[in-house]
Amino acid sequence: MKKIFINLFFLSTAIFLHSCEIDNYDGPNATLQGTIYDAENKPMQLEHGTGTGRIQMDEISWSETPVPFYYGLKMDGTYVNTKVFAATYVATLRDGAFYPIEGDTITVTGNTTHDFYVVPYLNVEWVGEPQLLADNKVTATFKFKRNPGPAGEPMPDLMDYQLFISNTPYVGNNNFDPTRVAGAVAVTNDQENTNITITSLEPMKYKTTYYIRVGVKVNDSYRKYNYTPVKSVTVPVQ
């Protein structure tokens, strides 16, 4: 019995030392950051997280068939990850409201910056400022422009637009108050470059600041919105 115990002790010790040896790798100590620019060379208006795209990372330093991982994006068109393994990757911006692009091969060491340049399906912009009406409803006017696809790629048809309202700045299709706004409104291609006005379904309930934006969506595979910048209106205390 004693001999069995000693053998088990040495076996477990060997396994422990071996596991320490094979796990003795440097942790993720690099940073990857950058900006997604649109067809007008401006930071693209996005949803927070993966609502209007994500970055697929495939490490090709050690394998030709890596398991991908993904980064979310910020609303101002930027991204940052401070815990990246120094290596060579194919980084692909995908699943968003823009024409597909090829992946970029990048080598991440230290603090690395890599920007993406895309052609969004639409540029959506405010016409004037959103207004708070006397009955505390919000009204806003906007217009959109369709962008031709690169290399003659066909432009997808329009699908709908929607007013999004939230009491946080992270407003968009993944964060809005459905009781304050009407549903999506069908839109056609011939409404391009025309002023469109939309008004909230219900008045703003609380005396606070509300954050507003409009999204317009095309009928592609992902059906994500292109957005205006975020604006705000304040319901004053009476």
Long-range contacts (C-beta under 8 A, 24 or more apart in sequence): 27-83, 28-83, 28-84, 28-85, 29-85, 29-86, 30-84, 30-85, 30-86, 30-108, 30-109, 30-110, 30-111, 30-112, 31-80, 31-81, 31-82, 31-84, 31-110, 31-111, 31-112, 32-71, 32-80, 32-81, 32-84, 32-106, 32-108, 32-112, 32-113, 32-114, 33-78, 33-79, 33-80, 33-81, 33-111, 33-112, 33-113, 33-114, 34-78, 34-79, 34-113, 34-114, 34-115, 34-116, 35-77, 35-78, 35-79, 35-115, 35-116, 36-73, 36-77, 36-78, 36-79, 36-93, 36-115, 36-116, 36-117, 36-118, 37-77, 37-115, 37-116, 37-117, 37-118, 38-77, 38-98, 38-118, 38-119, 38-120, 38-123, 39-118, 39-119, 39-120, 39-123, 39-147, 40-123, 41-117, 42-77, 43-76, 43-77, 43-78, 44-77, 44-98, 44-118, 44-120, 45-75, 45-77, 45-124, 45-213, 45-226, 45-227, 45-228, 45-229, 46-73, 46-74, 46-75, 46-76, 46-77, 46-96, 46-227, 47-73, 47-75, 47-172, 47-173, 47-174, 47-175, 47-224, 47-225, 47-227, 48-72, 48-73, 48-74, 48-75, 48-170, 48-172, 48-174, 48-175, 49-73, 49-174, 50-95, 51-172, 51-173, 51-174, 51-224, 51-225, 52-96, 52-97, 52-172, 52-224, 52-225, 52-226, 52-227, 53-93, 53-94, 53-95, 53-96, 53-97, 53-98, 53-224, 54-93, 54-94, 54-95, 54-96, 55-79, 55-91, 55-92, 55-93, 55-94, 55-116, 56-91, 56-92, 56-93, 56-94, 56-103, 57-89, 57-90, 57-91, 58-89, 58-90, 58-91, 58-92, 58-103, 59-85, 59-87, 59-88, 59-89, 60-88, 60-89, 60-90, 60-105, 61-87, 61-88, 61-89, 62-87, 75-169, 75-170, 75-172, 75-230, 84-108, 84-112, 86-110, 93-118, 95-222, 95-224, 96-222, 96-224, 97-121, 97-122, 97-217, 97-218, 97-220, 97-222, 97-224, 97-225, 97-226, 99-147, 99-149, 99-150, 99-153, 119-147, 119-148, 119-149, 119-150, 120-147, 120-226, 121-146, 121-147, 121-155, 121-156, 121-218, 121-220, 121-226, 122-146, 122-147, 122-216, 122-218, 122-226, 123-147, 123-226, 124-214, 124-215, 124-216, 124-226, 124-227, 124-228, 125-228, 126-214, 126-228, 126-229, 126-231, 127-195, 129-231, 130-212, 130-231, 130-232, 130-233, 131-233, 132-204, 132-233, 132-234, 132-235, 133-199, 135-203, 136-203, 136-204, 136-235, 137-199, 137-200, 137-202, 137-203, 137-204, 138-163, 138-165, 138-180, 138-199, 138-200, 138-204, 138-210, 138-212, 138-233, 139-197, 139-198, 139-199, 139-200, 140-197, 140-198, 140-199, 140-212, 140-214, 140-231, 141-195, 141-196, 141-197, 141-198, 142-195, 142-196, 142-198, 142-214, 142-228, 143-193, 143-194, 143-195, 143-196, 144-191, 144-192, 144-193, 144-196, 144-216, 144-226, 145-192, 145-193, 146-189, 146-192, 156-218, 156-219, 156-220, 157-189, 157-218, 157-219, 158-187, 158-188, 158-189, 158-191, 158-192, 158-216, 158-217, 158-218, 158-219, 159-186, 159-187, 159-217, 159-218, 159-219, 159-223, 160-184, 160-185, 160-186, 160-187, 160-216, 160-217, 161-185, 161-187, 161-196, 161-198, 161-214, 161-215, 161-216, 161-217, 162-214, 162-215, 162-217, 162-225, 163-198, 163-199, 163-200, 163-212, 163-214, 164-212, 164-213, 164-214, 164-215, 165-200, 165-204, 165-210, 165-211, 165-212, 166-210, 166-211, 167-206, 167-208, 167-209, 167-210, 167-211, 168-211, 169-211, 169-230, 171-211, 171-212, 171-213, 171-230, 172-213, 172-215, 172-225, 172-227, 173-215, 173-224, 173-225, 180-204, 180-205, 180-210, 184-217, 187-216, 204-233, 204-235, 206-235, 207-235, 207-236, 207-237, 207-238, 208-234, 208-235, 209-233, 209-234, 209-235, 210-234, 210-235
